[in-house]
Amino acid sequence: MACNTMHYTLKNKDHPVLEFEVFNEGKNLHF
């Protein structure tokens, strides 16, 4: 899932890479 999240973050310019880091931790937070 981490890979999918990273790809999604890269495609989404609205959300920075910070979101990917949050998903990696397992916390559903939005920066």
Secondary structure, DSSP 8 states (H G I E B T S, - for coil): -HHHHHHHHHH-SSS-HHHHHHHHHT-----
